[in-house]
Amino acid sequence: MNVKFARLGAPGEEQPVVIAQEADGEEKYFDVSSLTNDIDGRFLAGGGVARTREALESGSLPEIGSEGVRVGSPIARPGSVVCIGMNYVAHAAESGAEPPTIPVVFLKPSNTVCGPYDAAPIPPSAQKYDWEVELGIVIGQDATYLSGIEEAAACIAGFVQANDLSEREYQIPGAAGQWTKGKSLPASTPLGPWMVPADQLDGEKLRLRSWVNGEPRQDSSTEDLIFDLATVVHHVSQYMLLEPGDVLLTGTPQGVALSGRFPYIQPGDVIELEIEGLGRQRQEFYRATAKEAV
């Protein structure tokens, strides 16, 4: 049975749900609180996807309404958000870099994760805030010093969509130019709207697109990845422990503002992202105000 996992409710009060498609194509939402407190690493590592499918087949999960309810990140706050930079040839070129010969790895704080439709703050002094549609891998079991590609592929529990929002002035040039500074801003990693189990999607053949105020920006496919999904999981496992519930973002294709072809994000802009099979995000941006010193 094909399923999608989501978390609905106010920040910090999200309810774990599963979305199942009926024979007539209608999607219905079911509460999975009887199976787990949250969609997290413990749920994934403990066979939660299989248990949910069994519960749906038996009719033991209560149906719930979703109208007007906030959609949170489909994964509870990960222990780690690991990112792969410049993983599409054309994006590396528009960034002014040669395509990497080994994966470029960096981290984002897990407190940057937010819902796919949440209002999106532009940092008070940011002038080069940028969008990046990315396929996210959700890890389903401990992954460290993996022996090869097959073992790495077995560690992938599912897929999510992400917007890896980045402040380029903080990230690249000048005295402030550090990737961590440009990638760590509040609410800069919208995830969702749902997670799809890995056995339902071919992550190597998914179309990725983004729009700013309705105008197309990115349009590519994960077929164009330099390093495929299992390769990046294997590579990262040689340098850190990936735990169940961790999210690994696999890079963005060409078409971002850093290319110089488009303006950076401005207050009032609306950005939409879509990955085949993983739904559509929408964020409306506003200028965050600096807090006065006490």
Secondary structure in CASP SS format (residue, H / E / C, confidence):
PFRMAT SS
TARGET T0000
AUTHOR 0000-0000-0000
METHOD secondary structure of the structure
MODEL  1
M C 1.00
N C 1.00
V E 1.00
K E 1.00
F E 1.00
A E 1.00
R E 1.00
L E 1.00
G C 1.00
A C 1.00
P C 1.00
G C 1.00
E C 1.00
E C 1.00
Q E 1.00
P E 1.00
V E 1.00
V E 1.00
I E 1.00
A E 1.00
Q E 1.00
E C 1.00
A C 1.00
D C 1.00
G C 1.00
E C 1.00
E E 1.00
K E 1.00
Y E 1.00
F E 1.00
D E 1.00
V C 1.00
S C 1.00
S C 1.00
L C 1.00
T C 1.00
N C 1.00
D C 1.00
I C 1.00
D C 1.00
G H 1.00
R H 1.00
F H 1.00
L H 1.00
A H 1.00
G C 1.00
G C 1.00
G H 1.00
V H 1.00
A H 1.00
R H 1.00
T H 1.00
R H 1.00
E H 1.00
A H 1.00
L H 1.00
E H 1.00
S H 1.00
G C 1.00
S C 1.00
L C 1.00
P C 1.00
E E 1.00
I E 1.00
G C 1.00
S C 1.00
E C 1.00
G C 1.00
V C 1.00
R C 1.00
V E 1.00
G C 1.00
S C 1.00
P C 1.00
I C 1.00
A C 1.00
R C 1.00
P C 1.00
G C 1.00
S C 1.00
V E 1.00
V E 1.00
C E 1.00
I E 1.00
G E 1.00
M C 1.00
N C 1.00
Y E 1.00
V H 1.00
A H 1.00
H H 1.00
A H 1.00
A H 1.00
E H 1.00
S C 1.00
G C 1.00
A C 1.00
E C 1.00
P C 1.00
P C 1.00
T C 1.00
I C 1.00
P C 1.00
V E 1.00
V E 1.00
F E 1.00
L E 1.00
K E 1.00
P C 1.00
S H 1.00
N H 1.00
T H 1.00
V E 1.00
C E 1.00
G C 1.00
P C 1.00
Y C 1.00
D C 1.00
A C 1.00
A E 1.00
P E 1.00
I E 1.00
P C 1.00
P C 1.00
S C 1.00
A C 1.00
Q C 1.00
K C 1.00
Y E 1.00
D E 1.00
W C 1.00
E C 1.00
V E 1.00
E E 1.00
L E 1.00
G E 1.00
I E 1.00
V E 1.00
I E 1.00
G C 1.00
Q C 1.00
D C 1.00
A E 1.00
T C 1.00
Y C 1.00
L C 1.00
S C 1.00
G C 1.00
I H 1.00
E H 1.00
E H 1.00
A H 1.00
A H 1.00
A C 1.00
C C 1.00
I E 1.00
A E 1.00
G E 1.00
F E 1.00
V E 1.00
Q E 1.00
A E 1.00
N E 1.00
D C 1.00
L C 1.00
S E 1.00
E E 1.00
R H 1.00
E H 1.00
Y H 1.00
Q H 1.00
I C 1.00
P C 1.00
G C 1.00
A C 1.00
A C 1.00
G C 1.00
Q C 1.00
W H 1.00
T H 1.00
K H 1.00
G H 1.00
K C 1.00
S C 1.00
L C 1.00
P C 1.00
A C 1.00
S C 1.00
T E 1.00
P E 1.00
L E 1.00
G C 1.00
P C 1.00
W C 1.00
M E 1.00
V E 1.00
P E 1.00
A H 1.00
D H 1.00
Q H 1.00
L C 1.00
D C 1.00
G C 1.00
E C 1.00
K C 1.00
L C 1.00
R E 1.00
L E 1.00
R E 1.00
S E 1.00
W E 1.00
V E 1.00
N C 1.00
G C 1.00
E E 1.00
P E 1.00
R E 1.00
Q E 1.00
D E 1.00
S E 1.00
S E 1.00
T H 1.00
E H 1.00
D H 1.00
L E 1.00
I C 1.00
F C 1.00
D C 1.00
L H 1.00
A H 1.00
T H 1.00
V H 1.00
V H 1.00
H H 1.00
H H 1.00
V H 1.00
S H 1.00
Q C 1.00
Y C 1.00
M C 1.00
L C 1.00
L E 1.00
E C 1.00
P C 1.00
G C 1.00
D C 1.00
V E 1.00
L E 1.00
L E 1.00
T C 1.00
G C 1.00
T C 1.00
P C 1.00
Q C 1.00
G C 1.00
V C 1.00
A H 1.00
L H 1.00
S H 1.00
G C 1.00
R C 1.00
F C 1.00
P C 1.00
Y C 1.00
I C 1.00
Q C 1.00
P C 1.00
G C 1.00
D C 1.00
V E 1.00
I E 1.00
E E 1.00
L E 1.00
E E 1.00
I E 1.00
E C 1.00
G C 1.00
L C 1.00
G C 1.00
R E 1.00
Q E 1.00
R E 1.00
Q E 1.00
E E 1.00
F E 1.00
Y E 1.00
R E 1.00
A C 1.00
T C 1.00
A C 1.00
K C 1.00
E C 1.00
A C 1.00
V C 1.00
END
